Amino acid sequence: MDVQEDQTLAEGYKLKLNSYDLGVDIELADAIQRLRFEHPEVRAVVISSLKPRIFCAGANIYMLGTSSHAFKVNFCKFTNETRCALEDDSRHSGRRYIAALNGTASGGGYELAIACDEIYLVDDGNSAVSLPEVPLLGVLPGTGGLTRLVDKRKVRRDRADVFSTLAEGLKGKRAKDWGLIDDTFPTSKFQEAVDERVAQIVNLRSEDRSQDETSNSSDRGSFPVPSQERDKGRGPSAGKPSPFVLLPEGGEKSGIKLKPLEINSTDDKRDYKYVALKFHREKRYADLTVRAPESDLPKSLDEIQSLGDAYWPLRAYRELDDALLYLRVTEPEIGLVCLRTEGSVDDVLAVDQTLAANRDHWLIREIILHMARVLRRLDLTARSFFAIIEPGSCFAGNLLELALASDRGYMLNNPDEKLEIATGELNAGALPMSNGFTRLQSRFLAEPERIDEILNGNAQHESPRTAGKMPARRYDTEAAEEAGLITFAPDDLDWEDEIRLAIEERTSLSPDALTGMEASLRFAGPETMDTKIYGRLTAWQNWIFQRPNAVGPNGALTNYGKPTKARFDYKRT
């Protein structure tokens, strides 16, 4: 990191000490994305600082102090998604992330480090790790630090309590003993030690699985097992990609270039090649339409790689991702998004079949993982979503996930119109939610047996060739309603009035209550580290960011860096 202090997104603050604002985190998210698609041969990523004696001071406090409440929350949500994307890369794509802390890492700086697989801190007598938000600012660490501290690194609760209320943090030996870092090295040996660890990881990629399983600890050098991986048979050997994660062939030439998206914007529209946003600001809702692919998309890996970022599932989902972020940051009064699709069900299912058949190839794997991340971003977006299924729609396969992710689904019931939705290969688990479940699993918690029926039942168009191979199952409106895949099925006489009234009713409700309600209902099923992070962000940080003890005239965040001190209302709520 080498943040230029004058390169800010807004006026009124400087990005000193490698502190960051949204612009810096957008760059970080872009770098992680480009590593995955443009440089798939990379096995180890070292995150360090080019500034002396400081790794990262975290989110810029003056930026947060002068930002609106909505911006604070969206900023924290985006930074969380970036760190979860880093962990997703490590988990699924075989890259190992190393935080080389050549100086102090405080607040969001330590939260960036704790999202990495391994943390190494220089022992120079001054450098420390800390989460000073509670004692200094009267808020919580906003990027999952508390959750990762106890869930990921498994730091003992009482020690985590002390650490999280100690503004100056902990240094060297105690930080290691408490599990906050994996090791510490003196300044004179720090870079050499990090280089040695990187070499271990890179060399491990060339070992076969049997060598890895039979090698003993002396074969792996002197590095300790990272604390969050002890007793799990992981540790440094986890630097080797899974045998099921195939490494790309051809070195750097195997990557593809991610070019800027082409966007045409007017006052009430934002159009991409495959995605369109239309704003109805006076009614507080927007239409978001995803268009199906062309019918002649390539099926061979060479052709797909040549097509690069123009390949439909990559381009369309990059566009959808951009549209969701645009809605979050620039359209705060749009409370409802009506999700629509246009095109051929067959063409969408054909893409799913190609992706499923080639999912072991690195590029196809990365495309599917990217689709999953974008759908999770939709799940986590604080807007109501209604799926509008009408003639010309193509809610099938991966695009059916848009309907399953919606808070409600409306499907026209008109026997004179051909209208169907369909499941495909990717609906069975390739696009999981933050809770680790598929959207079908979360939808049918009380009736799990229905999932197999929906995915693998007697398809209307089943043939001997596809029997027993999870063929796409197609549903007309009555069948979709019977299967529980939609919420309402108005007939053609009531359709327009039903949709209009549903939109008017939804946009008349309290946006705060809806945000809390939707966040509570969307993630039925088990808790994961990700759902804890986002759930606590939605509930606690959202609440604390509005409390007088943080942002009131006497609040800690308001008075940070001023000669005045915070004065708290000490009543517990």
C-alpha positions in Angstrom: 0.0 0.0 0.0 1.2 3.5 -0.8 -1.9 5.7 -0.5 -1.4 9.2 -1.9 -2.8 11.4 0.8 -4.2 14.1 -1.6 -6.0 11.5 -3.9 -9.3 11.6 -2.1 -12.8 11.0 -3.4 -14.1 14.1 -1.6 -12.7 17.3 0.0 -12.1 17.9 3.7 -9.6 15.2 4.6 -6.2 13.8 3.7 -5.4 10.1 3.4 -2.4 10.1 5.8 -0.7 7.0 7.2 -2.1 4.8 4.4 -5.6 5.4 5.6 -8.2 4.7 3.0 -11.5 6.0 1.7 -13.9 4.3 -0.8 -11.7 5.1 -3.7 -8.8 3.2 -2.2 -11.0 0.2 -1.5 -12.3 0.2 -5.0 -8.7 -0.1 -6.2 -8.2 -3.0 -3.8 -11.3 -4.8 -5.0 -10.2 -4.2 -8.6 -6.7 -5.6 -7.9 -8.1 -8.8 -6.3 -10.5 -9.2 -9.3 -7.7 -8.7 -11.8 -5.4 -11.2 -10.0 -8.1 -13.8 -10.5 -8.8 -13.2 -14.2 -5.6 -11.6 -15.6 -2.9 -13.4 -13.5 -4.3 -16.8 -12.5 -0.8 -18.2 -12.3 -0.1 -16.2 -9.1 0.0 -18.5 -6.1 1.0 -16.0 -3.3 0.0 -12.4 -2.7 1.9 -10.3 -0.2 0.1 -7.2 1.1 2.5 -4.8 2.6 3.3 -1.1 2.8 5.7 1.2 1.0 5.6 3.8 3.8 8.0 3.5 6.7 6.8 2.3 10.1 3.1 2.2 9.1 1.2 -0.6 7.4 -2.3 0.9 7.3 -4.2 3.2 9.7 -7.6 1.9 8.5 -10.5 3.9 7.2 -9.9 7.6 7.3 -11.6 9.0 10.4 -12.2 12.5 9.1 -13.8 11.0 6.0 -16.2 9.0 8.1 -16.9 11.9 10.5 -18.0 14.1 7.6 -20.0 11.4 5.7 -23.7 10.8 5.8 -25.0 7.8 7.7 -26.0 6.1 4.5 -22.5 6.5 3.1 -20.9 5.2 6.2 -23.0 2.0 6.1 -22.5 1.5 2.4 -18.8 2.1 2.7 -18.4 -0.5 5.4 -20.5 -3.0 3.5 -18.4 -2.6 0.4 -15.1 -3.0 2.4 -16.6 -6.1 3.9 -17.4 -7.5 0.5 -13.9 -6.8 -0.7 -12.3 -8.7 2.2 -14.8 -11.6 1.8 -13.8 -11.7 -1.9 -10.1 -12.0 -0.8 -11.0 -14.9 1.4 -13.1 -16.4 -1.4 -10.1 -16.2 -3.7 -8.0 -18.1 -1.1 -10.6 -20.7 -0.4 -11.5 -21.5 -4.0 -8.7 -20.5 -6.3 -5.6 -21.6 -4.4 -4.0 -18.3 -3.8 -2.4 -17.6 -0.4 -2.6 -14.1 1.0 0.1 -12.9 3.4 -0.1 -9.7 5.4 3.5 -8.5 5.8 3.0 -5.8 8.5 6.2 -3.7 8.2 4.6 -1.2 10.5 1.6 -0.6 12.7 -1.8 -1.9 11.5 -4.6 -0.3 13.3 -8.4 -0.5 12.8 -9.3 -1.3 9.2 -5.6 -1.9 8.6 -5.6 -4.8 11.0 -9.0 -5.9 9.6 -7.4 -6.1 6.2 -4.6 -8.2 7.6 -7.0 -10.5 9.5 -8.8 -11.3 6.2 -5.5 -12.7 4.9 -4.4 -16.3 5.5 -1.2 -15.4 7.4 -0.1 -12.3 9.4 3.6 -11.4 10.1 4.5 -8.3 12.1 7.9 -6.6 12.2 9.4 -6.5 15.7 10.9 -3.0 15.8 9.8 -2.0 19.3 7.1 0.3 17.9 4.8 -1.5 15.5 1.6 -3.0 16.8 -1.7 -4.3 15.8 -4.9 -2.7 17.2 -8.6 -2.3 16.9 -9.0 1.1 18.5 -12.6 1.9 17.4 -14.4 1.2 20.7 -12.0 3.1 23.0 -11.2 6.0 20.6 -14.3 6.5 18.3 -17.2 5.0 20.2 -18.1 2.7 17.2 -17.3 -0.9 16.2 -14.6 -2.0 13.8 -16.5 -1.8 10.6 -14.9 -4.5 8.5 -15.5 -7.8 10.4 -12.6 -7.5 12.7 -14.4 -8.6 15.9 -16.0 -11.6 14.2 -12.8 -12.7 12.5 -10.9 -12.3 15.8 -12.9 -15.0 17.5 -14.4 -17.0 14.6 -11.4 -17.1 12.2 -8.4 -16.7 14.4 -10.1 -18.2 17.4 -8.7 -15.7 19.9 -9.9 -16.4 23.4 -12.9 -14.2 24.3 -11.4 -12.5 27.3 -8.2 -11.7 25.4 -10.3 -10.4 22.5 -12.1 -8.2 24.9 -8.9 -6.7 26.3 -7.4 -6.3 22.8 -10.6 -4.6 21.4 -10.6 -2.0 24.2 -6.9 -1.3 24.2 -6.4 1.7 21.9 -2.6 1.2 21.5 -3.0 -2.5 20.7 -0.3 -5.2 21.2 3.2 -5.6 19.8 5.4 -8.5 18.8 5.6 -11.4 21.3 2.3 -10.8 23.1 0.5 -10.3 19.8 1.8 -13.7 18.7 1.1 -15.4 22.0 -2.5 -14.2 21.9 -3.0 -15.4 18.3 -3.4 -12.0 16.8 -0.5 -12.6 14.4 1.3 -15.8 13.2 4.9 -14.6 13.8 7.1 -11.7 14.3 10.6 -10.9 13.0 13.2 -8.2 13.7 13.5 -5.5 11.2 16.8 -6.8 9.8 15.3 -10.2 9.0 11.7 -9.3 8.2 11.8 -9.1 4.5 14.0 -12.2 4.3 11.5 -14.1 6.4 8.5 -13.0 4.3 10.4 -13.9 1.1 11.2 -17.4 2.5 7.5 -18.0 3.3 6.5 -16.9 -0.2 9.1 -19.3 -1.6 7.6 -22.1 0.5 4.1 -21.5 -0.9 5.3 -21.2 -4.5 7.4 -24.4 -4.2 4.5 -26.3 -2.6 2.4 -25.9 -5.8 4.8 -28.2 -7.6 4.6 -31.0 -5.1 2.1 -33.8 -5.7 -0.5 -34.6 -3.2 1.2 -37.7 -1.9 4.4 -35.8 -1.1 2.3 -33.2 0.7 0.6 -35.8 2.8 3.7 -37.7 3.7 6.1 -34.8 4.3 6.8 -33.9 8.0 7.0 -30.5 9.5 10.8 -30.3 9.0 10.2 -30.4 5.3 8.2 -27.3 5.4 10.6 -25.0 7.1 10.4 -23.2 10.4 7.1 -21.3 9.9 4.4 -21.9 12.4 1.0 -23.1 11.5 -1.3 -20.1 11.4 -3.3 -19.9 14.5 -6.7 -20.2 12.8 -5.6 -23.4 11.2 -4.1 -25.3 14.1 -5.6 -28.8 14.6 -7.1 -28.7 11.2 -4.3 -30.3 9.1 -3.8 -27.1 7.2 -1.1 -24.6 8.1 1.6 -23.8 5.6 0.8 -26.8 3.5 -2.5 -25.0 2.7 -0.5 -22.8 0.4 -0.7 -25.6 -2.1 -3.8 -25.4 -4.2 -6.4 -28.1 -3.7 -5.9 -31.0 -6.1 -9.3 -30.1 -7.5 -8.2 -26.5 -8.3 -6.4 -26.9 -11.6 -3.6 -24.4 -12.3 -3.7 -22.6 -15.6 -1.4 -23.6 -18.4 0.7 -21.1 -20.3 1.8 -18.7 -17.5 0.7 -15.1 -17.8 -0.6 -15.7 -21.3 -3.4 -17.8 -19.9 -5.1 -14.8 -18.2 -7.7 -12.6 -19.9 -7.9 -8.8 -19.8 -10.8 -7.1 -18.0 -11.6 -4.0 -20.0 -13.7 -1.1 -18.7 -17.5 -1.6 -19.1 -19.4 0.4 -21.7 -22.2 2.4 -20.1 -24.6 4.8 -21.6 -26.3 7.0 -19.0 -29.1 9.6 -19.1 -31.0 11.2 -16.3 -33.4 8.3 -16.0 -31.5 5.4 -17.5 -28.2 3.5 -17.2 -27.7 1.0 -20.1 -25.0 -1.6 -20.5 -24.9 -4.3 -23.2 -26.8 -6.9 -21.2 -28.1 -4.9 -18.2 -30.4 -1.9 -18.1 -31.5 0.3 -15.2 -34.5 2.6 -15.5 -35.3 4.9 -12.7 -38.8 5.9 -11.5 -37.6 8.3 -8.9 -40.9 10.0 -8.2 -42.3 6.6 -7.3 -39.1 5.5 -5.5 -38.4 2.3 -7.6 -36.3 1.2 -10.5 -36.5 -1.5 -13.1 -33.3 -3.6 -13.5 -33.4 -5.8 -16.6 -30.9 -8.5 -17.5 -30.8 -9.7 -21.1 -30.1 -13.3 -22.1 -27.0 -14.2 -24.1 -27.0 -14.6 -27.9 -27.9 -18.1 -29.3 -24.5 -18.7 -30.9 -22.2 -18.5 -27.8 -19.1 -20.6 -28.1 -18.9 -23.9 -26.2 -15.2 -24.8 -26.6 -12.7 -23.6 -24.0 -10.4 -22.0 -26.6 -13.3 -20.0 -28.1 -14.4 -18.9 -24.6 -10.9 -17.8 -23.7 -10.6 -15.9 -26.9 -13.8 -14.2 -26.2 -12.5 -13.2 -22.8 -14.4 -10.6 -20.8 -17.0 -10.3 -23.6 -18.3 -13.8 -22.8 -21.9 -13.4 -21.6 -21.8 -14.8 -18.1 -18.7 -12.7 -17.2 -19.8 -9.5 -18.9 -23.4 -9.6 -17.9 -22.6 -10.2 -14.2 -19.9 -7.5 -14.2 -22.6 -5.2 -15.5 -25.0 -6.4 -12.9 -22.4 -5.8 -10.2 -21.8 -2.3 -11.4 -25.5 -1.6 -11.5 -26.0 -2.8 -7.9 -23.2 -0.7 -6.6 -24.5 2.4 -8.5 -27.9 1.9 -6.9 -26.4 1.6 -3.4 -24.2 4.7 -3.6 -25.9 7.2 -5.9 -29.7 6.4 -5.6 -30.5 6.3 -1.9 -34.2 7.0 -2.4 -34.8 4.1 -4.7 -36.2 1.6 -2.2 -37.5 -1.1 -4.6 -35.9 -2.8 -7.5 -38.1 -4.7 -9.9 -35.9 -7.5 -11.5 -36.8 -8.4 -15.0 -35.2 -10.5 -17.7 -35.4 -10.6 -21.5 -34.5 -13.3 -24.0 -34.5 -17.0 -24.5 -34.7 -19.6 -21.7 -32.9 -22.1 -24.0 -30.0 -19.7 -24.5 -29.6 -19.2 -20.8 -29.7 -22.9 -20.1 -27.2 -23.5 -22.8 -24.7 -21.3 -21.0 -25.3 -23.1 -17.8 -24.6 -26.4 -19.5 -21.3 -25.1 -20.9 -20.2 -23.7 -17.6 -21.1 -26.9 -15.7 -19.4 -29.1 -18.2 -16.1 -27.2 -18.0 -16.2 -26.0 -14.4 -12.7 -27.6 -13.7 -11.1 -25.2 -16.1 -9.6 -22.2 -14.3 -11.4 -19.5 -16.3 -14.8 -21.2 -16.1 -14.3 -21.7 -12.3 -13.5 -18.0 -11.9 -16.5 -17.0 -13.9 -18.9 -19.1 -11.8 -17.3 -17.8 -8.6 -17.7 -14.3 -9.8 -21.4 -14.9 -10.6 -21.8 -16.2 -7.1 -20.2 -13.2 -5.6 -22.4 -10.8 -7.6 -25.6 -12.7 -6.5 -24.4 -12.5 -2.9 -24.0 -8.7 -3.3 -27.6 -8.6 -4.5 -28.6 -10.6 -1.4 -26.8 -8.1 0.8 -28.1 -4.9 -0.9 -30.5 -2.9 1.3 -33.2 -2.6 -1.3 -36.5 -4.6 -1.7 -36.4 -6.8 -4.8 -39.5 -8.0 -6.7 -39.0 -10.5 -9.6 -41.5 -9.6 -12.4 -41.9 -12.6 -14.6 -43.9 -11.8 -17.8 -43.9 -12.8 -21.5 -40.4 -12.6 -23.0 -38.7 -13.3 -19.6 -35.9 -15.8 -19.2 -35.7 -16.6 -15.5 -33.9 -19.9 -16.1 -30.7 -21.5 -14.7 -28.4 -18.8 -13.3 -31.0 -16.1 -14.0 -33.6 -18.0 -12.0 -31.3 -17.1 -9.0 -32.4 -13.5 -9.5 -36.0 -14.6 -8.8 -35.0 -16.8 -5.9 -33.0 -14.0 -4.4 -36.0 -11.6 -4.6 -38.2 -10.9 -1.7 -41.3 -11.7 -3.8 -41.9 -13.1 -7.3 -44.8 -12.2 -9.5 -45.6 -14.4 -12.5 -48.3 -13.6 -15.1 -50.9 -16.3 -15.4 -52.2 -16.2 -18.9 -52.8 -19.5 -20.8 -52.7 -17.6 -24.1 -49.1 -16.5 -23.5 -46.1 -18.9 -23.5 -44.3 -18.2 -20.2 -42.0 -20.5 -18.2 -39.2 -20.5 -15.8 -36.6 -23.3 -15.6 -34.0 -24.8 -13.3 -30.5 -25.8 -14.6 -27.2 -27.3 -13.5 -26.0 -24.1 -11.7 -29.1 -24.0 -9.4 -27.9 -27.1 -7.5 -25.0 -25.5 -5.6 -22.7 -23.6 -7.8 -24.0 -20.2 -6.7 -24.3 -20.3 -2.9 -25.5 -17.6 -0.6 -23.4 -16.2 2.3 -24.9 -18.8 4.6 -23.4 -21.6 2.4 -26.9 -22.7 1.3 -28.3 -22.6 -2.1 -31.3 -20.2 -2.5 -33.5 -23.3 -3.0 -32.2 -24.7 0.3 -32.9 -21.5 2.1 -36.4 -21.3 0.5 -37.4 -24.8 1.4 -36.0 -25.3 4.9 -39.2 -26.9 6.0 -39.5 -29.1 2.9 -35.9 -30.1 1.8 -37.3 -33.0 -0.1 -38.9 -30.6 -2.6 -35.5 -29.4 -3.8 -34.7 -32.7 -5.5 -38.1 -32.7 -7.0 -37.6 -29.2 -8.4 -34.2 -29.9 -9.7 -34.4 -33.5 -10.9 -38.1 -34.3 -11.2 -40.0 -35.4 -14.3 -39.0 -32.6 -16.6 -41.5 -31.6 -19.3 -38.8 -32.0 -21.9 -36.8 -34.9 -20.5 -35.3 -37.3 -23.0 -33.4 -40.6 -22.7 -30.1 -38.7 -23.2 -30.7 -36.4 -20.2 -32.6 -38.7 -17.9 -30.9 -39.0 -14.5 -28.5 -36.2 -15.4 -30.4 -33.3 -13.7 -32.1 -32.0 -16.8 -33.6 -28.5 -16.8 -37.1 -28.6 -15.5 -39.5 -26.1 -16.9 -42.5 -24.6 -15.1 -45.4 -22.7 -16.5 -47.1 -20.3 -14.1 -49.4 -22.8 -12.4 -46.6 -25.3 -12.0 -44.3 -22.6 -10.6 -46.9 -21.6 -8.1 -47.5 -25.2 -7.1 -43.8 -25.8 -6.7 -43.4 -22.8 -4.5 -41.0 -20.9 -6.9 -43.1 -17.8 -7.1 -45.2 -15.8 -4.6 -48.2 -14.6 -6.7 -49.7 -15.5 -10.1 -52.1 -12.7 -11.1 -54.1 -13.3 -14.3 -53.9 -11.0 -17.3 -56.9 -8.9 -16.2 -55.4 -8.1 -12.8 -51.7 -8.1 -13.7 -51.0 -4.4 -14.2 -53.1 -3.4 -11.2 -51.5 -6.0 -8.9 -48.0 -5.0 -9.9 -48.8 -1.3 -9.5 -50.4 -1.8 -6.1 -47.5 -4.0 -4.9 -45.0 -1.3 -5.9 -47.0 1.5 -4.2 -47.4 -0.5 -1.0 -43.8 -1.5 -0.7 -42.4 2.0 -1.4 -44.8 3.5 1.2 -43.3 1.5 4.1 -40.4 2.7 6.4 -37.1 2.0 4.6 -35.4 1.4 8.0 -37.9 -1.2 9.0 -37.7 -2.9 5.6 -33.9 -3.0 5.7 -34.0 -4.8 9.1 -36.8 -7.1 8.1 -35.2 -8.1 4.8 -31.8 -8.8 6.4 -33.6 -11.0 8.9 -35.6 -13.0 6.4 -33.2 -13.5 3.5 -30.7 -15.8 5.2 -32.7 -18.6 6.7 -30.5 -21.5 7.6 -27.1 -21.8 9.3 -24.9 -19.0 10.4 -21.4 -18.6 8.8 -18.7 -16.1 9.5 -19.9 -14.0 6.5 -23.5 -13.9 7.7 -22.4 -12.9 11.2 -20.3 -10.1 9.8 -23.1 -8.7 7.6 -25.8 -9.3 10.2 -23.8 -7.4 12.9 -23.0 -4.7 10.4 -26.7 -4.3 9.5 -27.8 -4.3 13.1 -25.2 -3.0 15.4 -22.9 -0.8 13.3 -26.0 0.7 11.6 -27.4 1.5 15.0 -24.2 2.7 16.6 -23.5 5.0 13.6 -26.6 7.0 14.5 -26.2 7.1 18.3 -25.2 10.4 20.0 -22.3 8.7 21.8 -20.7 8.3 18.4 -22.0 11.1 16.1 -23.8 13.5 18.4 -22.2 16.9 19.2 -20.4 15.3 22.2 -19.8 11.9 20.4 -16.4 10.3 20.1 -16.4 10.1 16.3 -17.4 13.8 16.1 -14.7 14.9 18.5 -11.9 12.8 17.2 -8.8 14.9 16.5 -10.3 17.9 18.3 -9.2 19.5 21.5 -12.6 18.6 23.0 -13.3 15.2 24.6 -16.2 13.0 24.1 -18.9 13.1 26.7 -21.0 9.9 26.8 -24.5 9.2 27.9 -23.7 6.2 30.1 -27.2 4.6 30.1 -27.0 1.2 28.6 -29.6 0.5 25.9 
